[in-house]
Every structure is written in structure tokens, then in C-alpha cells.
């Protein structure tokens, strides 16, 4: 299942929601789903205001919320790694797409913190041990924090920056799947040695 078209949704919400807020919404949903894969729509609508995203529920995007939640869940669970970051299309200026990516990462961190704050603290604490399995996850969490602050950096539309943006998006996509795996624990069918 595909996410709704970003540009169409942006047009529907008009000036009520910015592109960055749409991306942050998707990031938040992804972070929440990593912590709680069976998150329902009712619970989501209860959590979003606590995360500072009440405006989402007062805009036209609320009509698409069930589709965004379902598509995000299916993409996160897809073994083919079909996860797509909900960002403006390539025709949008790089500076706007970068701000949206920063807010998407911020949303992921907020979603993870909302439902898995204790687990994140444990991952950070265990990552100090060089033998820890959580070193990659802790590093990715730190990277997401850095990306969330990237809007403070000057950005131009050069080809090098475009390539960097694509690589960072791919890294974020893979890191999100790492977060999901780190929080889910072993499946019942996984063998433990």
C-alpha cells in the first residue's frame, strides 16, 4: 500500500499545515509504529496532541490519517523494504525537502520517545559498552538528532547536495527499520541459542 500523494495532501490542507508538519506527522507515526506495531487510529489521535501535533487533527489531513497509518505499518512490515519517507517530490527546492527531512527525523524521535522512552535510555546506556548490540542503534539515534538540527546549516541546490540528500534519506529509511527491529525483540519463531 502506498502513502497518499504528498503534494495532493499538501494542496488539500492549504495553509493549515506546512510541508514540514506533514513530514513530521509521518515521522511520528513511523516512530510510534516502531514502538507499538499494532497502534490503532483512535490511540494515534489521542497521542498526537501530546506530541504537539494537535493541528493535524484540526486540518483536512485527518481524513487521510487512517490511510497514512495503514500504509506506514505495511511498509514497515514489508520484507522488500518498501518504506518510503513522506517528503515533498523532487521538484521541490532542496532547502524545503531538507527541512522536511529534518522534521521527519524529529517526528521519528518524538514517536520513539513517546512510547519507548525507557527502551531508548537503555540503548544509550548499553551503547557505552563496546560489546553491546545496541551500538548501531544508539549511533543511528544520535544521527537522527543531528539530522533534525540540519536546518541550521546553509543549503544550496547543487548536484553534490542533491546526492547527499538522497543518501541521507536512504540511511534514514534503513535506520528506521533498525529501530523497529531493536524494539520488537525476538519473534516467537526466532531461535535463541
Protein Blocks (a to p, Z undefined) as FASTA:
>chain_A
ZZddfklmmmmnmmmbcfklmmmmmmmmmmmmmmmmmlcfklmmmmmmmnopmmmmmmmk
lmmmmmmmmmmmmmmmpmnlpaccddddfkbcfklmmmmmmmmmmmmmmmmmmmmmmmmm
mmmmmmmpmkbcklmmmmmmmmmmmmmmmmmpccdfbfklmmmmmmmmmmmmmmmmmmmm
mmnopafklccZZ
